[in-house]
Amino acid sequence: MEKGCIVLAGFLLTCMLIVCACGNDADTDGAQPAQANEAPAGAPSLGETSTRPADGMGMVYVPGGEFKMGGTGNPTDRRHTVELGSFWIDQTEVTNAHYRRCVQAAACRAPTACSWGEPTYDDAAKADHPVLCVAWRDAEAYCAWARGRLATEAEWEYAARGPDSAIYPWGDEFDGTRLNSCDANCPHEDHRVTDYDDGYARTAPVGSYPAGASWCGALDLAGNVWEWVADWHGAYPLMRQTNPTGPESGSERLIRGGSWFDHDEYGFLRADNRHPFEPRATHDMIGFRCVVPEG
């Protein structure tokens, strides 16, 4: 009986060692970190679309992952690794028609005046153009009303650049046919680049440049209007970050993406470009979009 017990114990120990070895092999095989996390069964997939009930905005799904955020031109904007959770982002900028719903719900103020430029809110022909002349708090209030929030700077840049950290939403080479920028139609001669003609002197209807879509299917992340993001302006850290939200306070918020007024000479249309701006200002080159975190 004692001998049988010893044999059985040895057999069980061998089985345990085999199981442990197999488990370790599996961990080793999966040791290479994925740039974009694989979605669990039943979860949305990259670029899947959904409609936000409050305002009818179409959103696209951005699966969590990591990328190299920042650029190389400015020491305060240094490249660093950022890991993000999954979220939905508006496929286009918020339009005048979307924003009107918030005004009618008494949750937003009507943008009928600008500190610089002219609003288009009351122009019926521009209902599908991005809403202009909204201060940072106006954008924040709208996103809260729509059951979302402004994108963090990291979320905005990840939606624009993807795991490969592209320079522009569509890739690493500038292409003036993929966005609304200051080209042959631009009213500002000192900013004009005549190599391209996008058909619009100022803003364009949102989604007019499908060839400029980012990796997740978001449109207009370069050009048309700058977009408010949630963060205060501050220098990037050196270390890796997870779901960063920027400094706790500051004097300027950030806008991203460039506008109809800009061309590529100064890098304003690059997806890694960041521009600090007075948050109380209302400008005819600035709009916004919202995000909804997964879950």
Disulfide bonds with the S-S distance in Angstrom:
Cys102-Cys108 1.90
Cys114-Cys133 1.45
Cys143-Cys290 2.12
Cys182-Cys186 1.92
